[in-house]
Amino acid sequence: MLSFQPITLASMQEIYHYLQLSRSRTCDFTVGGIYMWIKYFDYCYCIQDDTLFIKGRLEDDRRKVAFSLPLGAAPLGRSVSMIEEYCRAHGLKPNMSAVPEDTLPALQEAFPSCQISELVDWGDYLYDSHSLATLMGHKYNKKRNRVNKFMREYTGYEYRRLLPDDVSAVRSFFEESYCHQADFSEMAKYENNSVLQVLDNYSQLVALGFSGGYIVVDGRIVAFTIGEVLGDTLYVHIEKALYDYAGSYEMINYCYAADCCREHSEVLYINREDDAGDAGLREAKQSYNPLCILKKYDVFL
């Protein structure tokens, strides 16, 4: 029977091997998508029959236990049956959460009576990497103009790759600019702590595909971002900038996308994650002309 244990930074190396098997390109099957949200979703894991099982909570109802889609050698029907067996033994309902849309047909074939519910606010925005790295074409005129205006107004700006020696300065910028605002929601406060956790362990995360970049204007950090490359996709997990510097968000987005595409020729897509139902965030993500939104679902067996 499945036996789950806590997820730690050390265990992410073991988990990482299985994450590379996912072809769905959703952020839930990445190092950052798991590591940054361990406590929020109460994640733990089990590896059995050369297959990764992750137990956590429903994305839209953290009162209820849920499982991620298993990844590994075991056939889908067999691995999900192992989850059902575990749930029967522990008095749980065999719920699955953040199931990628492209995996639903196989799941429905194996379990025809399962019930499916879309996670409306949790779909990931997927973009063409070349488009975000160049901002070429009419549909990117506004973004390109914002970037060009930033370059004109802040002629002393400099984009730098985030190296371990730079983390302390970026951490100080983030703490001073973001961590002391009182009107944050519970999720936003949790995310702030997760950003600090990533920065504190950045050196180890680099070995798992993480990278980052930041922008300096006249000696002051005004924006930074951190993501990871997994397969053919760059996942942007963190992006922070000062609104006082007009165009800073567009600039860090553009610079980081261009830098990663130069460094990783295999990157075809950029996943900028969900909008969590926030109208302003949704508008910002849609303004970059996504190729599609990667839908996710709760599945009740």
C-alpha positions as CSV (number, residue, x, y, z in Angstrom):
1,M,0.0,0.0,0.0
2,L,1.1,3.6,-0.6
3,S,3.0,5.2,2.2
4,F,3.5,9.0,2.0
5,Q,6.3,11.1,3.5
6,P,6.9,14.9,3.7
7,I,8.4,16.7,0.7
8,T,11.7,18.5,1.4
9,L,14.2,20.2,-0.7
10,A,16.3,17.1,-0.6
11,S,13.5,14.9,-1.8
12,M,12.8,17.2,-4.8
13,Q,15.8,15.7,-6.5
14,E,14.1,12.3,-6.4
15,I,10.7,13.8,-7.5
16,Y,12.4,15.8,-10.3
17,H,13.1,12.6,-12.3
18,Y,9.3,11.9,-12.5
19,L,8.3,15.4,-13.3
20,Q,10.2,15.2,-16.6
21,L,7.7,12.5,-17.7
22,S,4.7,14.9,-17.8
23,R,3.8,16.2,-21.2
24,S,1.0,18.5,-20.1
25,R,3.1,21.6,-19.5
26,T,1.0,22.6,-16.5
27,C,2.9,24.2,-13.6
28,D,1.7,21.7,-11.1
29,F,4.2,19.2,-12.4
30,T,7.3,21.3,-11.9
31,V,9.7,21.7,-9.1
32,G,8.5,25.3,-8.3
33,G,4.9,24.3,-8.6
34,I,5.4,21.8,-5.8
35,Y,8.2,23.2,-3.7
36,M,6.7,26.7,-3.3
37,W,3.3,25.3,-2.2
38,I,4.2,22.4,0.1
39,K,2.7,23.9,3.2
40,Y,-0.2,25.6,1.5
41,F,-1.5,22.4,0.0
42,D,0.0,20.0,2.6
43,Y,1.9,18.1,-0.1
44,C,3.6,14.8,0.7
45,Y,4.8,12.1,-1.7
46,C,5.3,8.4,-2.3
47,I,7.3,6.5,-4.9
48,Q,6.1,3.0,-5.5
49,D,6.3,0.7,-8.6
50,D,8.6,3.4,-10.2
51,T,5.7,5.8,-10.0
52,L,5.3,9.2,-8.2
53,F,2.3,9.8,-6.1
54,I,1.6,13.2,-4.5
55,K,-1.1,13.7,-1.9
56,G,-2.3,17.2,-1.0
57,R,-5.6,19.2,-1.0
58,L,-8.2,20.2,-3.6
59,E,-7.0,23.4,-5.2
60,D,-10.4,25.1,-4.6
61,D,-11.2,23.5,-1.2
62,R,-8.2,22.8,1.0
63,R,-10.4,21.1,3.6
64,K,-10.5,18.0,1.4
65,V,-7.6,15.6,0.6
66,A,-6.7,15.2,-3.1
67,F,-4.1,13.5,-5.2
68,S,-2.2,14.6,-8.3
69,L,-2.2,12.5,-11.4
70,P,0.5,9.8,-10.9
71,L,3.6,9.9,-13.0
72,G,5.7,6.9,-13.8
73,A,5.9,3.3,-15.0
74,A,2.6,2.0,-13.6
75,P,-0.3,2.1,-16.1
76,L,-2.8,4.8,-15.2
77,G,-5.6,2.4,-14.3
78,R,-3.3,0.5,-11.9
79,S,-1.8,3.7,-10.3
80,V,-5.2,5.2,-9.7
81,S,-6.5,2.0,-8.2
82,M,-3.6,2.1,-5.8
83,I,-4.9,5.6,-4.7
84,E,-8.4,4.1,-4.3
85,E,-7.0,1.3,-2.1
86,Y,-5.1,3.9,0.0
87,C,-8.3,5.9,0.4
88,R,-10.4,3.0,1.5
89,A,-7.9,2.1,4.1
90,H,-7.7,5.6,5.5
91,G,-11.4,6.6,5.2
92,L,-10.8,9.2,2.5
93,K,-12.6,10.0,-0.8
94,P,-10.4,9.3,-3.9
95,N,-10.4,12.9,-5.2
96,M,-7.9,14.1,-7.8
97,S,-7.0,17.8,-8.3
98,A,-5.3,19.9,-11.0
99,V,-5.7,17.1,-13.5
100,P,-4.5,18.4,-16.9
101,E,-7.1,18.5,-19.7
102,D,-5.1,16.3,-22.1
103,T,-5.0,13.4,-19.6
104,L,-8.8,13.3,-19.1
105,P,-9.6,10.9,-21.9
106,A,-7.3,8.2,-20.5
107,L,-8.7,8.7,-17.0
108,Q,-12.3,8.6,-18.2
109,E,-11.6,5.4,-20.2
110,A,-10.2,3.7,-17.1
111,F,-12.9,5.1,-14.8
112,P,-16.1,5.8,-16.8
113,S,-18.2,6.8,-13.8
114,C,-15.8,9.5,-12.5
115,Q,-17.2,13.0,-12.1
116,I,-15.2,16.0,-13.6
117,S,-15.3,19.7,-12.6
118,E,-13.2,22.4,-14.2
119,L,-11.0,24.6,-12.0
120,V,-12.1,27.7,-13.7
121,D,-9.6,30.2,-12.2
122,W,-6.6,27.9,-12.3
123,G,-5.8,27.4,-16.0
124,D,-2.2,28.1,-17.0
125,Y,-1.5,30.7,-19.7
126,L,0.9,29.2,-22.3
127,Y,2.8,31.4,-24.8
128,D,5.0,31.1,-27.8
129,S,8.6,31.6,-26.4
130,H,9.8,33.4,-29.6
131,S,7.0,35.9,-29.4
132,L,7.7,36.9,-25.8
133,A,11.5,36.9,-26.4
134,T,11.2,39.3,-29.4
135,L,7.8,41.1,-29.1
136,M,7.7,41.1,-32.8
137,G,4.5,41.8,-34.8
138,H,1.5,44.1,-34.6
139,K,-0.2,42.4,-31.7
140,Y,2.8,43.2,-29.5
141,N,3.0,46.9,-30.4
142,K,1.9,48.1,-26.9
143,K,4.3,45.8,-25.1
144,R,7.2,46.8,-27.4
145,N,6.4,50.5,-26.9
146,R,6.4,50.0,-23.1
147,V,9.8,48.3,-23.3
148,N,11.2,50.9,-25.6
149,K,10.0,53.7,-23.4
150,F,11.6,52.1,-20.4
151,M,14.9,51.9,-22.3
152,R,14.6,55.6,-23.2
153,E,13.7,56.9,-19.8
154,Y,16.2,54.7,-17.8
155,T,19.2,54.8,-20.0
156,G,21.4,53.5,-17.1
157,Y,19.4,50.3,-16.8
158,E,21.1,46.9,-16.7
159,Y,19.6,43.4,-17.0
160,R,21.6,40.8,-15.1
161,R,21.3,37.1,-14.6
162,L,20.5,36.1,-11.1
163,L,23.6,34.4,-9.7
164,P,23.9,33.0,-6.1
165,D,26.0,35.9,-5.1
166,D,23.2,38.3,-6.1
167,V,20.5,36.7,-4.0
168,S,21.1,38.7,-0.9
169,A,20.6,42.0,-2.7
170,V,17.4,40.7,-4.5
171,R,16.1,39.4,-1.2
172,S,16.5,42.8,0.5
173,F,14.7,44.5,-2.4
174,F,11.8,42.0,-2.1
175,E,11.5,42.4,1.7
176,E,11.6,46.1,1.6
177,S,9.3,46.5,-1.4
178,Y,6.7,43.7,-0.9
179,C,6.7,42.0,2.5
180,H,5.4,44.7,4.7
181,Q,2.2,45.6,3.0
182,A,-0.8,44.9,5.3
183,D,-3.5,44.3,2.7
184,F,-2.3,41.0,1.4
185,S,-4.7,38.0,1.3
186,E,-3.7,34.7,3.0
187,M,-2.5,33.3,-0.3
188,A,-0.5,36.4,-1.1
189,K,1.2,36.3,2.3
190,Y,2.0,32.6,1.8
191,E,3.4,33.4,-1.6
192,N,5.7,36.1,-0.2
193,N,7.1,33.6,2.3
194,S,7.6,31.1,-0.6
195,V,9.5,33.7,-2.6
196,L,11.8,34.1,0.4
197,Q,12.2,30.3,0.7
198,V,13.2,30.1,-3.0
199,L,15.7,32.9,-2.6
200,D,17.2,31.3,0.5
201,N,17.6,28.0,-1.4
202,Y,18.4,29.3,-4.8
203,S,21.8,27.7,-5.2
204,Q,20.3,24.2,-4.7
205,L,17.3,25.0,-7.0
206,V,19.6,26.0,-9.8
207,A,20.7,22.4,-10.1
208,L,17.0,21.5,-10.7
209,G,16.6,23.9,-13.7
210,F,16.0,27.2,-11.9
211,S,17.3,30.5,-13.2
212,G,16.5,34.1,-12.7
213,G,17.2,37.7,-13.7
214,Y,16.9,41.2,-12.4
215,I,17.0,44.8,-13.6
216,V,19.1,47.6,-12.0
217,V,18.5,51.3,-12.6
218,D,21.2,53.6,-11.4
219,G,22.3,51.1,-8.8
220,R,18.8,50.2,-7.6
221,I,17.1,46.9,-8.2
222,V,13.6,47.6,-9.7
223,A,12.5,44.2,-10.9
224,F,13.4,40.5,-10.7
225,T,12.1,37.2,-11.8
226,I,12.7,33.5,-11.2
227,G,11.6,30.5,-13.2
228,E,12.6,27.0,-14.3
229,V,13.1,25.2,-17.6
230,L,11.6,21.7,-17.8
231,G,11.4,20.0,-21.1
232,D,10.5,22.4,-23.9
233,T,8.9,24.9,-21.5
234,L,10.0,27.8,-19.3
235,Y,7.8,28.2,-16.2
236,V,7.8,31.7,-14.7
237,H,7.2,31.2,-11.0
238,I,8.1,34.6,-9.6
239,E,7.9,38.1,-11.2
240,K,8.1,41.3,-9.1
241,A,8.7,44.9,-10.2
242,L,8.2,48.4,-9.0
243,Y,5.2,50.2,-10.7
244,D,7.0,53.5,-10.0
245,Y,9.3,52.6,-12.9
246,A,6.9,52.6,-15.8
247,G,7.3,49.5,-18.0
248,S,9.3,47.6,-15.4
249,Y,7.1,44.5,-15.6
250,E,7.1,44.4,-19.4
251,M,10.9,44.9,-19.3
252,I,11.7,42.1,-16.9
253,N,9.3,39.8,-18.8
254,Y,11.0,40.6,-22.1
255,C,14.6,40.4,-20.9
256,Y,14.2,37.1,-19.0
257,A,12.3,35.5,-21.9
258,A,15.0,36.6,-24.4
259,D,17.8,35.5,-22.1
260,C,16.3,32.0,-21.4
261,C,15.6,31.4,-25.1
262,R,19.2,32.2,-26.0
263,E,20.5,29.9,-23.2
264,H,18.0,27.1,-23.9
265,S,17.3,26.5,-27.6
266,E,14.9,23.7,-26.7
267,V,12.4,26.1,-25.1
268,L,9.4,26.4,-27.3
269,Y,6.8,27.6,-24.8
270,I,6.6,29.9,-21.8
271,N,4.1,29.1,-19.0
272,R,3.2,32.1,-17.0
273,E,0.8,30.2,-14.7
274,D,-2.7,31.0,-13.7
275,D,-4.5,34.3,-12.8
276,A,-6.2,32.8,-9.6
277,G,-9.4,34.6,-10.6
278,D,-7.9,38.1,-10.2
279,A,-9.3,40.3,-12.9
280,G,-6.3,42.6,-13.2
281,L,-3.9,39.7,-13.4
282,R,-6.2,38.0,-16.0
283,E,-6.1,41.2,-18.2
284,A,-2.3,41.4,-17.9
285,K,-1.8,37.8,-18.9
286,Q,-4.3,38.0,-21.8
287,S,-2.6,41.1,-23.1
288,Y,0.4,38.9,-24.0
289,N,-1.7,36.9,-26.5
290,P,-1.4,33.4,-25.1
291,L,-1.4,30.4,-27.4
292,C,-4.0,28.8,-25.1
293,I,-5.0,28.3,-21.5
294,L,-4.1,24.9,-20.1
295,K,-7.3,23.9,-18.3
296,K,-7.2,21.8,-15.2
297,Y,-9.9,19.8,-13.4
298,D,-10.9,18.1,-10.2
299,V,-11.8,14.5,-10.8
300,F,-13.9,12.6,-8.3
301,L,-13.6,8.8,-8.6
